[in-house]
Amino acid sequence: MSFKIEIEQTGRGGTITYSEDQGSLSFDWEFASSGADVFVTPPAQWDANCLGRGAGWATGRRQEILERVAHEVRREKATSASVSIEDQWIHFAF
């Protein structure tokens, strides 16, 4: 399955857009004292949030999508960072 990640920065944060043929999802991010955080929907709310955003194609795929986002952001912007996917964010520790 083909996908792409676009990272936009505005000041100390910005938006990350994850896109597939079916559509896209965007995530806000900002620099933190120990790295950077990408804000994501908690697991229990993921499917409802996706449906509410017209992204039914992403239901049931939270882990897969967040792993792709984490991998690509690290590859493009933070190659030496350690990454953790949490309930409400992806944290990149510098």
N, C-alpha and C positions, 0 to 999 in steps of 0.2 A: 504494500500500500504506500502510495506516494504522499508525502507531507512536506510542508516547509514552515520555517520559523522566521518571523520578522521581529527585530528588536528596535524599538524606538526609545530615545532618551530625551527627556525634557527636564533640565535641571538635575536634581538628585534622584530622579526616578523616571518612569515612563511606562510603556506598554509592550507586552510581548504578545504577538498574534500567532496562534497555531492554526494552520490551514490544511485542509484536505480537499479533495474534489467536491465533497458534499457540503462544505461550508467552513466556517472558522470560529474559533473561540479566542477571546483576548483576556489577558491577565495583567494586572497592574504590578509594578515592581518598584522598589526603592532601595537605595543604599542604606545600610544599617551600620552600627558601630563596629561590628565584627565581619562585615561583608555586604551581602545584598539579599533581599527577600523578595520572592515572587508570591503574591497573594493568590491563594486558590480556595475553591469551595470545599468545605469539609466533606468527608466521605458520605455521611448520612444525608447530605443535601445535594450531592453531585447530580444525580439523575433528574431531580425536580428542577434544579437550576438550569441544566442543559435543555430540558423541555421548554422551560420558560423563556429561554433565549433563542428558541428555534433551532436548537442543535441536537435533535433527537438521535442523530447518528453517533453522538458521543456518549450516550447513556451506557452504563456498564463498562466503560473503558477508561475510568479515571487513572488507574495506575499506569496503563500503557501510554496514555497521552502525557501524563506528568513526567514519566521517565524519558519520553522523547524530548519534551521541553527542557528538562534538566540536562540531558546529554548534549543537546545542541547549543544551549546557552553556555555551558561549560566549555565546549569545543570552540565556540566563536569568541567568547569574551573573558573567560576565567579559567584558563587551562590548568592552573595550579590550585584552584579552589577545591575544598572538599564539599560534597553536596549531600544534603539530607532532605528527603521528602516527608513532610509532616502533615498533620491534619489540616492546617490553615495556610501553609506556605511551603515553598521550596527554599531552603536556606543555602546560600553559597558562602562558605567561610574562607576568608582570604588569609 
